Amino acid sequence: MKLPLKLRIFQYLTQVDHPVTSQDVMDALKGEYAGEGQMTYERVDFYMQSLLCVDMIEQTDVEFDKDGELIVHYQITDFGRSRIKYIPKR
């Protein structure tokens, strides 16, 4: 049984050792959640913002892409790392 997408995003962020964007997360998890309606950029970005609001992740960099869209880079916080123990192992 796979984790709900929001929890899997959180788990993924604990497994990478560099800041990632919402698009990076989508690219990494699209194989696991392919065909699911919730696997959209807007939903993944919303989940990332939710994790940011509760201090599980933090912004490390903000930039604009060539089309003028805002790109935010995130990484797990120490607080977030301390909470991963509550997520079931796959």
Secondary structure, 3 states (H helix, E strand, C coil): CCCCHHHHHHHHHHHCCCCECHHHHHHHHCCCCCCCCCCCHHHHHHHHHHHHHCCCEEEEEEEECCCCCEEEEEEECHHHHHHHHHCCCC
